[in-house]
Amino acid sequence: DDPRLTFTVIASGHWGRKWREIPNTVVFSEIPYGRYEDFINTLPGGGIFLVPLLSSRLNDSRSDAKLLEVARSGSAAIISDHGAYAPYRRSKEGGADFFVPATQEAWLKAIQTMARAPDLAIEHQRDLQLYVQSRFENRMMIA
């Protein structure tokens, strides 16, 4: 409802069409791997990063990379309620309100809630950065 809010989503096919129905949403169907880091760096920090995840071996294996991307972007995250994110969800202790099922209504509600509560978004952003740092520092990965 707020024209100042815009969203960037990477989705294709059925889900890409669904996301395009949402006002102020920019949908990229594909970003070449070699350009992805540059793309992430163009996103404004402090925003809301949507992390939908449909089940597949490839997507499940990329789930940690998605959390790294969000943390590096300086954004808060709204994340699929998906088993691949169970370790992060368990670390949140009561922050499960931004792990959402794969329905448009649930995503819209979570987006609206976070957009109306910037302090909550900042808290979630900090929690994710701390989680990523603790999870990946032993793997010599930079978050």
Secondary structure, 3 states (H helix, E strand, C coil): CCCCCCEEEECCHHHHHHHHCCCCEEEECCCCHHHHHHHHHHCCCCCEEEECCCCCHHHHHHHHHHHHHHHHHCCEEEEECCHHHHHHHHHHCCCHHHEECCCHHHHHHHHHHHHCCHHHHHHHHHHHHHHHHHHHHHHCCCC
